[in-house]
């Protein structure tokens, strides 16, 4: 989902929208497989030998660089990451590892849409693959959260897994920005492409890893936050043969008959226009304890999310709003469509449910999956999302492959912790513990703790630590 936060009253969405619509760091075109001049910040290392021979299968274009540090500490301010695209996703006090040398490959797969302007390419289906010099034999794959791009989870995911020795691959999902719904020919096509692009990248990254290291990865994990969590669920349901397991951080739930975003968000638009009450939001599944987060979400999340996804799946409902673009200014983009206050998913034509059905989840996971969700999530209420998804997994008889942890005090983006440190806790430390638990489950056969709530401690360091509770 579009992710922003307020910092001293100023929306950081401005930086995000700039990153989505402008050139991030422009540079000269480099032939596929070449190392851009000046890319090496130190002497050549054995781990970078032969990098020019590594080609990403299926890529239409790629650039390869040998770098002294693949983490954000080393890449910030360079063309190899985009800090603006990560804004608001992590708490200020987050500590990440540094000093991971290796190879980075940036490029794109064939695509006919042009929403991603990163590197001045104006080409969607962009990806990044990072290959650490000291490899542990594994691969981690993710898709961008919200409508962000391929570098969005560098701080949340890439740094941590690279330091453990994993190769890392991320995709922009094939379309980006608030106008993502303009991609594709039919309703639902843009979101359906997200799943196809993750599958495409996973297959290509596995072969790239084999080229670079001389052998295929022993273990491949899928993971992601928000829309990336949805992608994790979908991949483990539909492409389980590609992965050994996954961690789903508050994945978006899509079901053809509801619940989904289009059944939970219209009431938020109605409330913003004075046509619904606070109690109506509680009845719709929003947590009573999340009231203090509602004013911010009303300004930064609810309206744009509802109108963009309604335009994606049900453009005939109100063709004039948002029309061919979500807006050209921050105010226009964030503003809801007044017509969405009356949107009733259940009464819409069957064609709308068919559009959602092509991307819907079933709960039929084929590999171990750990789900985390904050109980104060005010964009994807836990009662209408992960609580429901856990029930779907159980109904499919797959509960033995699933663990579900509710994070008390967690909300949709960890950046909001800095505004409300007395009421919230970052989910990232719990995510890292969950990823370690998944590895132990897959690689050692050590089952994680049973599904439960991770209580918010009354004291202590919640920014950097979170233990999965055992009975």
Beta strands, then each sheet from edge to edge (+ up, - down):
strand 1: 6-7
strand 2: 10-11
strand 3: 59-67
strand 4: 102-109
strand 5: 126-132
strand 6: 138-143
strand 7: 167-171
strand 8: 219-225
strand 9: 245-249
strand 10: 368-374
strand 11: 402-407
strand 12: 452-454
sheet 1: 1+ 2-
sheet 2: 3+ 4- 5+ 7- 6- 8- 9- 10- 11- 12-
end
